[in-house]
């Protein structure tokens, strides 16, 4: 298994989703943020599998996935400021 940027992002998102439960502040309810992070994890995993299927060279996978992450981050920041 090759380590890719989207794998790292997925691990970070899973940690962010689990933080309320690890701190004990869940209060018996599942926070909405948990579902948001799990949706992002699913999208990261699917896009990682797609990029791995399309590209065979590990260097190209890293370049394309880092570009994808930067593009999505810029879009999220723009949507946050525009709304």
N, C-alpha and C positions, 0 to 999 in steps of 0.2 A: 504494500500500500504506500503510495507516494503522498507526501505532505504537500498540501496546496494552500493558498491563501483563503479559499472559501472553507476549507476544513478548520482553519484557525478561527475564522469569523463564526462558524457554526458552534465551535466549542465555547467561544466567548458569549454568544447569545444564549446558549443553554445555561451557562453560569448566571447570566443576568436574569433569566427566567426563574432560576432556582433560589436566588437570593432572598426573596421574601419568606420562603419556606425554611431556609437555613437559619434565618434570623429569628424565626418563631413569630413573625408579625403577620402570618397568613390569616389568623383568626378564624380558621375553619372555612373560609371562603377562598375561592380561586380568583386572584386579581385579574383584571382585564389584560394587564400587561403581560401576564403569562401566556395568554393565547396569541397576543401580538408577537411575542418573541418566538413562540413555537411555529407560527406561520412563517416568520423570517428564516428560521432554521430549515424548514421544509423547502423553502425557495432556494436557499443556499445549497442544500444537498442536491436538489434537482438540477440546478444550474451547474454545479460541480460535475455531476455525472455527464451532463450534456457537453461541457467543455472537454472532459476526459475522452469522450467518445469521438469528438471532432478533431482533437489535437493529440498527437502522439509524443511530441517533444516536450520534456518537462520544462525547459526554459520558456517555450512559447506559452505553455499553460500558465506559468507564473505571470508572464507579461499580460496576457489576455485577462486573467482573473483579477490581477491588481487594477487594471484599467476598468474592469467592470465594477469593482468595489468602489473606486474613486467616482465613477459616473453615478452610481446609485447614491452615494453619500452626498454628492453635489445636488442631485435631484431632491433628496429628502430635505436638505437645508433650504433649497429654493421653495419647496412647497410649504415648509414651516413659516418662512418669512412672508410668503405671498398670501397665506390664509389668515 
